[in-house]
C-alpha cells in the first residue's frame, strides 16, 4: 500500500470513528425512560384518581408524587388482561393484529408475541440506548427467540409466566380434567438462564425486584457520571412489577396494616392492599435513589397498571366491570407521568385527553427525540456465534395503531375538538365465541360502543350489572359522582328519567348481548349507565361498521378465549422431561419448529398443505372452555 493510499484509508477510518462518536454523543443527552407497569390495580385502589375520599389503600408516596410532581392521565386505557396489554405496549399495535386478543399465555401454550412486527425495545436499542427489563414478561417462551434478551432487551431479571409465588418464585400449570398433581417449577431467570444461585430465594417478590432495580440504576448512574462517550448511553428500563397479582402473599407487617379495615374477613382484599403498599415503599426507595444519584433531571418515569382490578379483590369503583371485561372498570386504570424531563408547568396537573397503552411506542420515541424505524427482533439463540433471523425480512411492515401523545403530555399542544369528537381507540376485539358480525369495544371521541357477551365476560348467566361499591369509603359519593351530569344528559340526549328512582339512569343491563349492542356518552355518563343505542341508531351503525372493519383486518386468535385452544402436551413442557435444569421452566421448542408464525398473517405458501399436520403439531383446533385456566384469570 502506498503512503497516499494509507493516508486515504486512515482518513476513512477516522471519519467513521468520528461519525460513531458523534452519534453516541448526540444521544448521551437524550432522556432515560423508565416505564413502571404494576399488575391488576383498579382505578380506585389508589388515592389520586378521584376527587372524593375513596380508598383506604395506603400509597402515600405515590399519591404525593402523582399529585405534586406529575401529570395524571385521567382517561388512560389498557387491554382487559395482562398479555394483551404488555404486547400492545411493546409493539404499539392492538392485540387483534398480533393474535393475542383472546386470553392470556400459560406455560402449556405454544405461542408468543410474533417476531414479525417491530418492538419498542428494538427501536431504542437501534438508536444506541441500553435496554433492560426486570419483573414479569408474560409474552411467551416456547423458544428462546420469544424471551426478552432476544426481543431487544440487553438484560432481563424476572419471570416468564403470568404469576409466581412471591417467595419461592415457583409457578405451576394444571391440565383441566387431569387427576395428577400440577407441574411445578421455578420461574426466575437472569437474561436467558435459570437464576440458579439467585440471592433472592425466599425474598419477597417486590423486594427483590426493587433491589435489582436499584442495582441497575446504580450502574447507570455510575456510567453516566463517568461522562465518556462509550459509557454515557441513556437507557430504557421496563420495570414490570409482580404486585398486585395473585397469589395473595404479602409480608405480615403489611397485612397487619389492614386487619382492622372495613375489609376485615376478606383475606384476598386485605392482602391485595398490602401488596399495593409494598409497591409504594419500593417506589419510594427507587425514586429517592434516582433523585439523589443525579439521574432524575434527565429521566422520564411513567407509572401505571396493566388492567383493572380483579373481581371481588380489586377496586374499580365507581366504574362498571373489572379485569377481563371491557367495561370501564376493566380497561380504564390509574397512570401518571413524572421525572425531571417533564415540563415543570405540567407537574401537579391532570390531563383528561384519552390515551391508550398502544400510544406509548410512538410517544416514548418522540419524547426521546427518536424516529420510528420499525426495527424488529432478529437475534437467534446460539452459544457460539451471533446469528440473525431473516425469516420475515420480506414481510410487509405493519403500521402502528398508537399515536404520538408527547406534546399533549408536555402541555405544548392541545386539540379539544379532536379528543372530544374524533379520537378513536379500539378497546377490545375478539371473535372467539362471538355471536355477532363483530364483538368488541370501541371509543370514538366521547362515545363508547360495546357488543358481545365475550367482551363483557364469560361468566355464566352474566348480565353486565357490575358496579361494585363494596370497597369504597362512601358509596353514596360514588353514586353522586356517576350521576353528576344527569340533568345535562337529559337535555343533551332528549331523554327523561324518573326522579323517584335512584337507579333511573340505568337501562343498559344485558344490552351487550343484543345484536344492537350498547352505546354510551362517557363525558356525561362515565359509569356506563344509560344505553343510547335507541336514541342514535345511525351512530350505532357507524360503530358496528368500524368494528367490522377492524375484525376484517384482525389475525385469527392464537388462543381460544381463556386459553383453551390446543395445548402443548405435558411431554413438551415438563421441566423434568425437557429442561437441562429440571427445577426450572425453560424454552422447550426449537425456533425452526415453531409453525404458528408462518400462518399468522397468511404468508406461508405451504400452510394449506400442512393442515393435516395441525393436530400433531398441537397448535390449532376448535376452542373449548378450560374451566381451571379460565378461573385463573380472576
QUISULGI-V493531 format. One record per residue. N is the residue number from 0. PHI is phi in whole degrees, -180 to 180 (none if undefined). D_FIRST is the distance of its C-alpha to the first C-alpha in Angstrom with 1 decimal. Layout:
BEGIN
N|PHI|D_FIRST / N|PHI|D_FIRST
END
This chain:
BEGIN
0|none|0.0 / 1|-74|3.8 / 2|-61|6.6 / 3|-65|8.1 / 4|-63|6.1 / 5|-63|6.4 / 6|-64|9.9 / 7|-63|10.6 / 8|-62|10.0 / 9|-63|12.0 / 10|-65|14.5 / 11|-63|15.1 / 12|-64|15.6 / 13|-64|17.9 / 14|-63|19.8 / 15|-64|20.4 / 16|-65|21.6 / 17|-66|23.8 / 18|-64|25.2 / 19|-63|26.1 / 20|-62|27.7 / 21|-64|29.5 / 22|-64|30.8 / 23|-66|32.0 / 24|-65|33.6 / 25|-69|35.3 / 26|-95|37.2 / 27|-60|38.0 / 28|-93|41.1 / 29|-67|42.2 / 30|-71|45.5 / 31|-75|46.0 / 32|-117|48.1 / 33|-121|50.8 / 34|-114|52.9 / 35|-100|56.0 / 36|-118|57.9 / 37|-91|61.3 / 38|-118|63.3 / 39|67|66.6 / 40|-90|67.7 / 41|-74|70.4 / 42|-68|70.7 / 43|-106|73.8 / 44|-90|72.3 / 45|-133|71.1 / 46|-95|73.0 / 47|-99|70.8 / 48|-102|71.3 / 49|-127|75.0 / 50|-85|77.2 / 51|-111|80.0 / 52|-65|80.5 / 53|-124|79.1 / 54|-151|77.9 / 55|-108|78.3 / 56|-68|74.8 / 57|-91|73.5 / 58|-133|70.0 / 59|-62|70.6 / 60|-67|67.0 / 61|-64|65.6 / 62|-63|68.6 / 63|-68|68.0 / 64|-62|64.3 / 65|-67|65.0 / 66|-87|67.7 / 67|-115|66.4 / 68|-124|62.5 / 69|-138|61.7 / 70|-107|62.3 / 71|-90|64.5 / 72|-95|63.9 / 73|-86|67.5 / 74|-123|66.8 / 75|-102|64.0 / 76|-120|63.8 / 77|-136|62.2 / 78|-84|62.8 / 79|-82|65.9 / 80|-138|64.2 / 81|-75|61.2 / 82|-57|58.8 / 83|-63|59.1 / 84|-64|58.6 / 85|-67|55.6 / 86|-66|54.0 / 87|-65|54.8 / 88|-61|53.4 / 89|-80|50.0 / 90|-112|49.7 / 91|71|51.6 / 92|-123|53.5 / 93|-69|57.1 / 94|-58|57.8 / 95|-66|59.4 / 96|-89|55.9 / 97|-114|54.6 / 98|80|57.5 / 99|-114|58.6 / 100|-84|61.7 / 101|-127|64.2 / 102|79|64.7 / 103|-129|62.4 / 104|-81|60.1 / 105|-121|61.6 / 106|-58|60.2 / 107|-98|61.5 / 108|-115|60.0 / 109|-82|56.9 / 110|-143|55.5 / 111|-173|53.3 / 112|-80|51.5 / 113|-54|49.5 / 114|-92|45.7 / 115|-92|45.8 / 116|-124|46.3 / 117|-72|44.2 / 118|-127|45.0 / 119|-57|45.4 / 120|-64|43.6 / 121|-64|40.6 / 122|-63|40.5 / 123|-65|40.5 / 124|-62|38.0 / 125|-61|35.6 / 126|-85|36.1 / 127|101|35.1 / 128|-73|38.6 / 129|-90|39.5 / 130|-129|42.4 / 131|-146|45.3 / 132|-136|48.7 / 133|-128|51.6 / 134|115|54.9 / 135|-89|56.0 / 136|-96|53.7 / 137|62|56.2 / 138|-128|53.9 / 139|102|53.7 / 140|-152|52.1 / 141|-60|52.7 / 142|-128|49.0 / 143|-53|46.5 / 144|-66|44.8 / 145|-103|47.9 / 146|-100|47.8 / 147|-54|46.5 / 148|-74|43.0 / 149|-106|42.2 / 150|-121|43.6 / 151|94|41.3 / 152|-104|42.7 / 153|-73|40.6 / 154|-146|43.7 / 155|-146|47.2 / 156|-137|50.3 / 157|176|53.4 / 158|-126|55.4 / 159|-78|54.7 / 160|-97|58.3 / 161|-75|60.9 / 162|-161|62.8 / 163|-150|63.1 / 164|-58|65.5 / 165|-70|64.9 / 166|-113|65.2 / 167|-88|64.3 / 168|64|61.6 / 169|-98|62.9 / 170|-136|63.6 / 171|-137|65.6 / 172|-140|66.2 / 173|-125|69.5 / 174|-91|70.1 / 175|-57|73.1 / 176|86|76.0 / 177|-82|74.4 / 178|-93|76.8 / 179|-83|74.2 / 180|-62|72.8 / 181|-61|69.8 / 182|-79|66.3 / 183|-122|65.3 / 184|-156|61.9 / 185|-78|59.8 / 186|-127|57.7 / 187|-149|55.3 / 188|-134|51.5 / 189|-112|48.5 / 190|58|45.6 / 191|-115|46.2 / 192|-123|48.0 / 193|-58|51.7 / 194|-82|52.6 / 195|-64|54.1 / 196|-107|54.2 / 197|-65|54.9 / 198|-75|56.8 / 199|-98|58.6 / 200|-60|61.0 / 201|82|64.4 / 202|-91|63.1 / 203|-55|64.4 / 204|-52|61.9 / 205|-65|61.8 / 206|-71|61.3 / 207|-70|58.3 / 208|-67|56.7 / 209|-60|57.4 / 210|-64|56.0 / 211|-69|52.8 / 212|-64|52.4 / 213|-65|52.9 / 214|-63|50.2 / 215|-63|47.7 / 216|-67|48.7 / 217|-62|48.5 / 218|-61|44.9 / 219|-69|44.0 / 220|-64|45.8 / 221|-63|43.9 / 222|-62|40.6 / 223|-73|41.5 / 224|-70|42.9 / 225|-60|39.7 / 226|77|38.2 / 227|-81|34.5 / 228|-59|32.6 / 229|-72|31.8 / 230|-126|35.4 / 231|-100|37.5 / 232|-67|37.7 / 233|-71|41.1 / 234|-134|42.9 / 235|-110|45.1 / 236|-121|47.9 / 237|-98|50.4 / 238|-107|53.4 / 239|-100|55.7 / 240|-66|58.7 / 241|-75|61.2 / 242|-81|64.4 / 243|-117|66.8 / 244|-77|66.4 / 245|-70|68.7 / 246|-73|69.6 / 247|-79|72.0 / 248|-136|70.9 / 249|-155|70.8 / 250|-58|71.4 / 251|-55|75.1 / 252|-67|75.1 / 253|-84|73.7 / 254|-60|76.2 / 255|-62|78.9 / 256|-62|78.2 / 257|-120|79.6 / 258|-63|82.5 / 259|-102|85.0 / 260|-81|83.5 / 261|-67|85.1 / 262|-97|83.2 / 263|-52|85.0 / 264|99|85.3 / 265|-99|82.2 / 266|-60|79.8 / 267|-61|77.0 / 268|-68|77.3 / 269|-59|77.6 / 270|-71|74.5 / 271|-61|72.5 / 272|-65|73.4 / 273|-64|72.5 / 274|-59|69.1 / 275|-63|68.6 / 276|-69|69.5 / 277|-62|67.0 / 278|-65|64.3 / 279|-58|65.7 / 280|-68|65.4 / 281|-64|61.9 / 282|-68|60.7 / 283|-62|62.3 / 284|-63|60.2 / 285|-70|57.0 / 286|-66|57.6 / 287|-59|58.7 / 288|-65|55.5 / 289|-58|53.4 / 290|-70|55.3 / 291|-69|55.2 / 292|-84|51.5 / 293|91|50.5 / 294|-78|49.3 / 295|-57|52.3 / 296|-60|51.4 / 297|-115|48.3 / 298|-127|49.8 / 299|-112|51.7 / 300|-121|54.1 / 301|-113|56.0 / 302|-132|59.0 / 303|-162|61.0 / 304|-101|62.6 / 305|-87|61.5 / 306|-167|65.0 / 307|-71|68.6 / 308|-72|70.8 / 309|-72|72.3 / 310|-58|75.9 / 311|69|78.5 / 312|-126|75.8 / 313|-88|73.7 / 314|-117|75.3 / 315|-108|74.4 / 316|-62|77.4 / 317|-90|78.6 / 318|-77|76.5 / 319|-89|77.3 / 320|88|75.8 / 321|-164|73.3 / 322|-48|70.1 / 323|72|69.6 / 324|-131|71.5 / 325|-108|70.3 / 326|-66|73.2 / 327|-57|72.1 / 328|-65|72.7 / 329|-90|70.1 / 330|-126|67.3 / 331|-108|67.9 / 332|-135|66.7 / 333|-74|66.1 / 334|-159|62.7 / 335|-140|61.5 / 336|-122|58.3 / 337|-144|57.7 / 338|113|55.1 / 339|-66|54.0 / 340|-77|51.8 / 341|-74|54.9 / 342|-52|56.5 / 343|-59|59.1 / 344|-67|61.7 / 345|-83|61.5 / 346|-71|62.5 / 347|87|66.0 / 348|-114|66.3 / 349|-122|66.9 / 350|-109|65.1 / 351|-101|67.2 / 352|-68|64.7 / 353|-73|64.3 / 354|-138|61.0 / 355|-125|59.9 / 356|-60|57.6 / 357|-67|55.3 / 358|-74|54.7 / 359|-67|52.7 / 360|-56|49.5 / 361|-68|49.1 / 362|-69|50.9 / 363|-70|48.8 / 364|-61|45.6 / 365|-66|47.1 / 366|-60|48.2 / 367|-86|44.7 / 368|72|43.3 / 369|-111|41.3 / 370|-89|41.1 / 371|-74|42.4 / 372|-115|39.6 / 373|55|41.7 / 374|-83|39.5 / 375|-102|40.9 / 376|-78|40.8 / 377|-127|38.2 / 378|-66|37.8 / 379|-110|39.2 / 380|-75|40.7 / 381|-159|38.6 / 382|-95|38.5 / 383|-122|35.1 / 384|-153|32.7 / 385|-87|32.5 / 386|-97|34.2 / 387|-124|34.9 / 388|-92|38.0 / 389|-113|37.5 / 390|-61|41.1 / 391|-112|42.1 / 392|-63|39.0 / 393|-98|41.1 / 394|-72|44.2 / 395|-64|45.2 / 396|-72|45.1 / 397|-89|48.5 / 398|-65|49.4 / 399|-73|50.7 / 400|-87|54.4 / 401|-76|54.3 / 402|-118|54.2 / 403|-78|52.6 / 404|-105|55.4 / 405|-60|53.5 / 406|-66|54.9 / 407|-71|58.4 / 408|-65|57.9 / 409|-76|56.7 / 410|76|59.6 / 411|-95|57.5 / 412|-152|58.8 / 413|-142|62.1 / 414|-159|63.5 / 415|-58|67.0 / 416|-64|67.8 / 417|-62|64.9 / 418|-74|65.7 / 419|-75|69.4 / 420|-125|69.2 / 421|-121|65.9 / 422|-56|63.7 / 423|-111|63.5 / 424|-134|62.9 / 425|-83|63.3 / 426|-84|65.0 / 427|-167|65.5 / 428|-158|65.4 / 429|-157|66.4 / 430|-88|67.8 / 431|-72|68.8 / 432|60|72.7 / 433|-91|72.8 / 434|-100|76.1 / 435|-129|75.0 / 436|-63|72.5 / 437|-159|70.2 / 438|-127|70.7 / 439|178|69.1 / 440|-134|69.3 / 441|-139|67.9 / 442|-112|68.1 / 443|-129|67.9 / 444|61|68.7 / 445|-87|71.8 / 446|-101|73.0 / 447|-129|72.2 / 448|-122|73.1 / 449|-141|73.5 / 450|-148|74.6 / 451|117|74.9 / 452|-61|76.5 / 453|-71|73.1 / 454|-89|71.7 / 455|-76|74.6 / 456|163|74.6 / 457|-118|75.7 / 458|-62|78.5 / 459|-58|81.6 / 460|59|84.2 / 461|-78|82.0 / 462|-116|83.2 / 463|87|80.8 / 464|-92|83.2 / 465|-116|81.0 / 466|-125|81.4 / 467|-77|81.4 / 468|-115|82.7 / 469|-72|83.7 / 470|-101|81.1 / 471|-79|81.4 / 472|-66|83.6 / 473|-132|85.5 / 474|-65|85.7 / 475|-65|87.9 / 476|-66|85.2 / 477|-64|82.7 / 478|-66|85.2 / 479|-60|85.9 / 480|-63|82.1 / 481|-63|81.8 / 482|-104|84.8 / 483|-61|84.0 / 484|-110|83.5 / 485|-57|86.3 / 486|-73|88.3 / 487|-62|85.3 / 488|-61|84.4 / 489|-58|87.9 / 490|-68|87.7 / 491|-61|84.1 / 492|-113|84.7 / 493|55|88.4 / 494|-124|89.5 / 495|-130|92.4 / 496|-106|92.6 / 497|-77|95.7 / 498|-68|96.0 / 499|-85|98.3 / 500|-112|95.5 / 501|-70|92.7 / 502|-106|90.5 / 503|-62|91.4 / 504|-73|87.7 / 505|-86|86.8 / 506|-132|87.0 / 507|-108|83.8 / 508|-68|84.6 / 509|88|83.5 / 510|-65|82.0 / 511|-66|78.6 / 512|-87|80.1 / 513|-86|81.4 / 514|-68|79.5 / 515|-73|79.9 / 516|78|78.2 / 517|-125|78.4 / 518|-127|77.4 / 519|-129|77.3 / 520|-100|76.9 / 521|-73|75.0 / 522|-66|75.5 / 523|-103|79.3 / 524|-140|79.5 / 525|-66|76.6 / 526|-97|78.5 / 527|57|78.7 / 528|-88|82.5 / 529|-107|83.4 / 530|-80|82.1 / 531|-98|81.9 / 532|-64|81.2 / 533|-75|84.8 / 534|-79|84.4 / 535|-128|81.1 / 536|-62|80.9 / 537|-67|78.4 / 538|-66|76.1 / 539|-60|76.4 / 540|-60|75.5 / 541|-62|72.3 / 542|-64|71.3 / 543|-62|72.1 / 544|-63|70.0 / 545|-69|67.1 / 546|-62|67.4 / 547|-60|67.7 / 548|-65|64.4 / 549|-60|62.6 / 550|-65|64.1 / 551|-67|62.8 / 552|-94|59.3 / 553|-79|59.6 / 554|-83|58.2 / 555|-69|60.7 / 556|-62|61.4 / 557|-66|59.6 / 558|-117|62.6 / 559|-67|66.2 / 560|-50|68.0 / 561|67|68.4 / 562|64|65.8 / 563|-111|68.0 / 564|-66|65.7 / 565|-48|64.9 / 566|-96|63.9 / 567|-67|61.5 / 568|-67|63.7 / 569|-55|64.1 / 570|-64|62.1 / 571|-80|59.0 / 572|-111|59.1 / 573|-64|61.2 / 574|-55|59.0 / 575|-68|61.0 / 576|-111|59.9 / 577|-128|56.3 / 578|-105|54.7 / 579|-62|52.9 / 580|-104|54.9 / 581|-74|58.3 / 582|-89|59.5 / 583|-120|57.2 / 584|-62|56.8 / 585|-158|53.4 / 586|-57|51.5 / 587|-121|53.2 / 588|-143|51.4 / 589|-70|48.0 / 590|-56|46.5 / 591|-65|46.1 / 592|-95|49.9 / 593|-73|50.8 / 594|-101|52.6 / 595|-69|54.0 / 596|-58|50.6 / 597|-69|50.3 / 598|-100|53.9 / 599|-59|54.0 / 600|-113|53.0 / 601|66|53.9 / 602|-104|50.3 / 603|-108|50.8 / 604|-64|51.7 / 605|-99|53.3 / 606|-58|55.4 / 607|-63|58.6 / 608|-76|58.2 / 609|-96|57.9 / 610|-57|61.1 / 611|-68|62.9 / 612|-92|60.6 / 613|-60|61.1 / 614|-64|64.0 / 615|-68|62.1 / 616|-68|59.1 / 617|70|61.5 / 618|-127|59.8 / 619|-143|62.3 / 620|141|66.1 / 621|-79|69.0 / 622|-60|69.3 / 623|-140|72.3 / 624|-66|73.4 / 625|-102|72.3 / 626|-63|74.8 / 627|-63|73.3 / 628|-66|69.9 / 629|-62|71.5 / 630|-69|73.5 / 631|-62|70.5 / 632|-69|69.3 / 633|-95|72.4
END
